[in-house]
């Protein structure tokens, strides 16, 4: 994750702020023991919570807000996951954060600041279990691919399930959104164009884009989509309600 002259990343058994020009480590925080059960899978993300811009960092064991200047941990919340497999990118929404754990549950935490003290308060939880897919936000709802390979939509205000698909997809799906449409590339090489609606799963179009497994995240530039498989890269146009090779 890049911001002006700095790179922020999970590395060296902790979360680091690094000068782009020199490679100098400005600070390292949220240190762990490293090795098999250390470091982290999840990507950090900037968020403004309680009127303060900060970095959301999810490690194998906890979710935290990190001060951009000092690296100090403003608040933290334990997140239980099977073998510490917290993989998805946490999703900021208003003054709260949504996350979902492999082998655990989905949670939404309100982040509050009282004087100089910060705290995370669980506002709701549900039985949804994510795996590797990072969620998509659209109009107060979250859309994501679950551990059981189904696609789901939850109301972020209440935590209630809007719908969970009967259809199963691949083991993994990367997602991007443009307006009210979501592109989803699953591990089986299927690319789906999905209408973001809490009414039902609404697949507008789909195409088989690879005969090999596709674990790389979709890359989008304007109306073009780049898809990388094991031995090739394909480019498609993304137009309203259709995917064009």
JOBELJO-V240790 format. One record per backbone hydrogen bond with DSSP energy under -0.5 kcal/mol. NH is the residue of the N-H (numbers start at 1). CO is the residue of the C=O. E is the energy in kcal/mol with one decimal. If there is no record, write none. Layout:
# JOBELJO-V240790
nh = [NH	NH]
co = [CO	CO]
e = [E	E]
This chain:
# JOBELJO-V240790
nh = [3	6	7	8	9	11	11	15	16	17	18	19	20	23	26	26	27	29	32	37	38	41	42	45	47	49	49	52	54	55	56	57	57	59	59	60	63	64	65	66	67	71	74	74	75	77	79	82	84	85	86	87	87	91	92	93	96	97	98	99	101	102	104	106	107	108	109	110	111	112	112	114	115	117	119	121	123	124	126	130	131	135	136	138	141	142	143	144	146	147	149	151	152	153	154	155	156	156	157	159	162	163	165	169	174	176	178	181	182	183	184	185	186	186	187	189	191	192	192	193	194	194	195	196	196	197	202	202	203	204	204	205	207	209	209	210	214	215	216	219	221	224	225	226	227	229	229	234	236	237	238	239	239	242	244]
co = [6	3	18	1	16	9	14	29	9	27	7	24	5	19	17	24	17	15	13	34	35	86	86	56	54	47	52	49	47	66	45	55	64	57	62	39	77	57	75	55	72	67	65	72	65	63	61	102	81	82	84	85	131	98	90	96	93	109	91	107	105	85	101	126	99	124	97	121	95	110	119	117	113	114	112	110	108	108	106	128	145	89	143	141	138	154	136	152	150	129	146	167	144	163	142	160	140	154	140	155	153	153	151	149	185	183	181	178	194	176	192	174	184	190	172	186	207	184	190	205	182	192	202	180	194	195	195	200	201	193	202	193	191	189	207	189	187	213	228	226	224	221	236	219	234	227	232	227	225	244	223	237	242	239	237]
e = [-2.4	-2.0	-2.7	-3.3	-2.1	-0.7	-2.5	-3.1	-3.1	-2.3	-3.0	-2.8	-2.6	-2.3	-2.9	-0.7	-1.1	-2.9	-2.5	-0.6	-1.3	-0.7	-0.8	-1.6	-2.5	-0.6	-2.2	-1.5	-3.2	-2.1	-3.4	-0.6	-2.5	-0.6	-3.0	-0.8	-2.9	-2.5	-2.1	-2.6	-3.2	-1.9	-2.7	-0.7	-1.0	-2.8	-2.8	-3.1	-2.1	-1.8	-1.9	-1.0	-0.5	-2.6	-0.6	-2.6	-1.3	-2.3	-2.9	-2.3	-2.0	-0.9	-1.7	-2.1	-3.1	-2.2	-2.6	-3.2	-2.7	-0.6	-2.6	-3.2	-0.5	-2.2	-2.1	-2.9	-2.9	-1.3	-1.7	-0.5	-0.7	-0.5	-2.5	-2.4	-1.0	-2.5	-2.6	-2.0	-3.1	-3.6	-1.9	-0.5	-2.8	-2.5	-2.2	-2.8	-2.3	-0.6	-0.6	-3.2	-2.6	-1.6	-3.1	-3.5	-2.3	-1.8	-2.7	-2.0	-3.2	-2.9	-2.6	-2.3	-0.6	-2.5	-2.0	-2.0	-3.0	-3.0	-0.5	-2.9	-3.5	-0.6	-3.1	-3.3	-0.5	-1.2	-0.6	-0.7	-0.6	-2.7	-0.7	-1.4	-2.3	-2.8	-0.8	-1.0	-1.2	-0.5	-0.5	-1.9	-2.5	-2.2	-3.0	-3.3	-3.0	-0.5	-2.7	-2.5	-2.5	-3.2	-3.7	-0.7	-1.9	-2.4	-2.6]
